Amino acid sequence: MALKILWLCSWYPNETDPYYGGFIKRHAEAVSNIHSIDVLYVHKCNNSAQLPEYKKNICNEHLTEHIFTNPVSNENFFSTFLGLMKFFLIHRQFIRKNGRPDLIHVHIPMKSGLVALFYKCVYHIPYIVTEHYGIYNPFLHDHFKTRSFFYRYATKLILKHASAMTTVSKSLGDDINHWVLQKEFTVIPNVVDTNLFHFEEQVSKEKFQFIHISNMIPLKNVQGIIEATEILWRERTDFKMVFAGRIVNTFYELAISKELLNKVIFFEGEIPYNEVSTKIKESEALIIFSDTESQSCVVLESLCCGRPAIVTNIGGVKELVDEENGYKINVRDTNDLVNKMREMINHYTSFNLKNISAKATNIYSYESVAKQFDECYAKVLKY
């Protein structure tokens, strides 16, 4: 049964940031193989940004993106209030023009969930919520409990009245149940484009290559990876550490000061999404040393390529790795990372790379994830 579904997204790729919420876009691409989806995203920007007021992207026969721009001036109560009113007006006009959907699917409760809550209360259109945001982890400085009363209360209302809730990891769902409210949830993971991320035999080369791929923000603990690399480099020189993502001067200068740059540490800079798979396949193993992760798309992608991962034993990322596909390390424990990097090099041949890829592909492919969302929709609409 093909449905007409309106996706209301609090994050989504846009002209200002083409990577913002890219995992939601891939979810949409997957589900559009079964149902007709209109994605609606309102992008808040400052008044000086030269962005189109509305942009329509027809991605395929069953997936259309509607990107609106909501310019705001200085952040104060008045401008915030006006911005919120325009936010609601955009959604109201869109639904009036395009007709009533069978279901609304919210990605990240605040603030798109407020619109879904309104339409459920007034027009009895059911909605489900998918949460991706790891804000419920108390390790973060902007943890859920530090947010305003309105933010916390609205999030609770949105989740309470949702006909179903899905999370990208069990850890994230448990955190919501601890910090927000008790609610049953279904784990539906992020999705991987296995046309790009699939197994290929490795090309023999002189040095073992680790890779780290991220936006290089502080919680990714890139400094810790550099420090671990320095320690291991003093011991052996048969490996290299590649970083792909935004180049941060602090990390670049740190590598220079330690005389590691272009000897063992290499910065690739930001690369297009379709090149990420190439970089992973050129490497032997991935390293994620984050302070927290609700899940990790790049770990899923690495596993689908058949490349094992070293990950922090925290949040949703710890659910992805076992003794068959990598190692877990303690948070901020540089010596533990050094030990696991050493083990990865020494015992790499014990990993069955084809098996790692096959298992991950079976779980994280477009077909698998789309089927899981379809089952969730079927429970809500009883078809």
Disulfide bonds with the S-S distance in Angstrom:
none
